[in-house]
Amino acid sequence: MKAFFRSAAVQNVLAFVFANWLRLCYATLRWTREGQDRVQGVWAAGGGAILCFWHARIPLAPQSWPQGPDKQDMRALISRSADGEFIALTVQQIGFPAIRGSSKKASDPGKNKHGEQAFRDMIKWVKAGNGIAITPDGPRGPAEVMQSGTPTLARVTGAPVLFVGLASKPCLRIGSWDRTLIPLPFSKGAMVWDGPVYAGRDDDLEVLNVEWAERLTAVTRRAEALLDPVAGE
C-alpha cells in the first residue's frame, strides 16, 4: 500500500488535489497579521532573504511569501524523501519551485552529495537577490529544533533571516512527527513576524541555533494565541 501511494502517478494526482484544496483555503482564510512592517523593508529592498517557519506550518507558508508589489522570487528547500516529493509537487503547482535537500544535511553538506548541491544552489539563489523558504527542523525533526544549516546559509550569503509564525483555526492535524497543520476553508489564520536577523562571521552557530529557534517558536505561539485569546492570556 505504501508503494502504491508513493508511485509517481498517484503522488501527482494527490498533489493536484491538495494544491487545489490549499488554493480554496487561501482564498477564504481570514488573516490576522502582526509585525509585518518588520519585513516589508526587506522585501522592498529587493535583495536575497531567508524565510523560516516550522515544518508543521508548510501548508500555510506560501501565504507568508511576498504577494503584492514587493513580490520576490521564492523557492522552498524541500527534502528528497518520499514525503518531500509530495510537498515539492504540491508547492510547484501553487507556483513555487523547490530546491531539493534538507536543512539538516545542508548544515554538513560534505557528508551528502545532495545536501552539498542543495546548499550550493541556495547560496547561488540567495546571492542573486532571491528568497529561500526553509523549515529549519526538517525533514524529520525533532520538531521545533533548529538545525545549523540556516545560520550557516545566513553567514555565507550575508542575507537577512526572517521568522514567521503561522496558525489557523479550526484546522486538521495529521499524525506525522511534527503534527502538520492542514487549514480548512473559511477558517481564521494568524501570521506573526520577527526579524530580520543576521549571522556574523564571528557568531557562534550553535548559539544562533538556540536563539533563533526560541524566536521562531515564540512567534508561532503568538500566532496561535491570536486565534485563541483565552489560551494566550
N, C-alpha and C positions, 0 to 999 in steps of 0.2 A: 504493500500500500504506500509506503514512504517513497519507493522508487517511482510509483505512478505520479504522485503529486510533485515530484522533483523533476519529472520529464520536461523537456523544453516546451513542448506544445501545451501541456497543462499549465505550466508556470506563466506562459504568455497569456493564456485565457484568464487565469486568476488575476494577473497583474492588470489586465484591461478592466476587469470588473472592479477591482479595488481602486484603481485610479479614478474611475467614474464615480464610485462611492465618495471618494475624497473630494472630487470636484463639487458634488452636491453639498457636502458638508461645508466646504469653503464658501460656497455661495450663500449659505444660510446661517453660518455661525455669527453670533452677536458678540463682538470683541470688546474687552476692556484692556486698554494699553497703559503701561506705566513705564516712565523712564525712556521713552522712545527718542526724546530730544538728545539723549546721550549718544545715539548712533547716527542721527541724521547728518551730522557734520562729517562723519566717516564716509558714509555713502556719497555725500555731495562732493567730497574731495577727489573721488574717483580712483584712489589707489587700492592696492590689494588689502584684503582683510580676511581674518579667520573668525568664523562664527561657530560658537559652541553651544550645544544643548545635549541633555542626557538622552541615551539611546531609546528609552521608553517613549520619548516625545517625537520620534521620527514622523509619525503620521500628521502631526500638526506643524512640523517645522517649515515646510515650504511657504506658509503664510507669514513667516518672520523674515523672509528674504525680500529685498527691495522690490516694491511693487509699482511705485509712481515714477515721477520724472527723474529721480535719482537711481533708477533701476540699474543694477550692476550684474554683469555676467557671473553666474554662480554655478559651481559644481559641488557635488557631495562626495565625500570619501565614504565608500561602502565596501565592506569586506568581500572576499572571494568565496565565502561559504555559500551553501545552498540557500540559506535564508537571505543572505546578502544579494544573491542573484535575483530573487523575487523583489526585494526592495529596489534594486537598481532598475529593473524593468518597470516598476511602478513609477518611480520618480522621473524616469526618462519620458514616460508617456505624459506626465504632468508638465514636462518641459525643462527638466534639469538633468543634464548628463552626469554620469558618475565617473570618479576616479576610483579604480578598484584596488583595495588594500585594506589596512586596518590601523587604527591609532596605536594599538599595542605593537604591531610589527614595525610600524614606522619609527617607533622610539628606538629600535635597534635594527635598522634596515639591513645591516651586513649579514644577519642570520637568515634572511629570506629574500629570494630574488624578486618576488612580487612586492614585498614590503619596500625593498630598495627602489624599485621602479616607481611605485606609488609615491614615495617620498620625493623622488626627483620630479615627478610630474606635478606634485603640489607646489614645490619650490618654483618651478617654471611658471605655473599658472598664477600664483600669487604675485610673483615679481613682475609679471606682465600687467598687473593692475586689476586682477580679478578677485572674486571672493571664493573661499572654500568653506564648506559646511562640514563640521566634524562632530561625531559623537565620541567624546574622549574616554568613555567607559566601554566602548565597543571593541570587538563584536560579541564578546561573551562574558563581560563583566570582570570583576564584581560590579554590581550596579552602583552608579554614582561614585565610583573610584576612578580618578583621572590617571590615565597612562601618560608617560613622559613625552609621547610623540607631539602633543600640542605645544608645550613650551619649547621643544626643540625646533619645531617648524617656525614658531614665532621668533626665536633667536636668529635662525638662519636668514629669514626673509625680512626681519625688522618690521613686520606688519602688525597692526593693532589687532588685539583679540577682543571679541565681543561675546558676552554671555547673555543667553536668553532663556528665561523660564517660561514654560508653556503648560497650560492646563485647559481642560474642558469639562463641563458638567451639564447634564449627565453624559456618561461615556461607558465604553466597554473596556475591560482589562483582560487581556489574554494571559494564559498560564505559562508564559515564557520566563526566562531567568530575570528579566527586567520588568515583567508585568506591563508590556506595551499597552499604551493608551490608544484606543480607537474612538475618534469622535463620532457623534451622532448628528444627523441633520437637525437644524433649528435649535441646537443647544447653545450654551454660553461658552465663550472662550476667554482666556486671560493670557496676556503676553507681557512679561516684565523684563527690562533690560538692565545690564550693568556693564561697565567698561567705558571706553577702551582701556586695556592694559597692554603692557609691552614686556618682552623678555630681553633684558640687557645682557651684554657679553659676560659680565661678572655675576649674574644672578645664579643662585643655586636652583637647578631644575627640580630637584626633589622638594624643595621648599615651595616652589611655584606650583607643583602638583597639588600640594595640600591646600595652599591658599586659594588657588583658582577653583579647586573642587568645592571648597566651602562657599565661595561666592556664587558658583553656578547652582549649588544646592539651595542657597538662600533665595535666589530669585525664583527657583522652581517652587519652593514652599510658599513664597509670597504670591505667586500666580494662583496656587491652589487656595490660599486664604482669601483672595479677592472673590472667589466663587463660592466660598463657604465662610462668611463673616463670623459665625459663631465659633468655628474651629480656630479661626485666626486670632481670636481675642486672647 
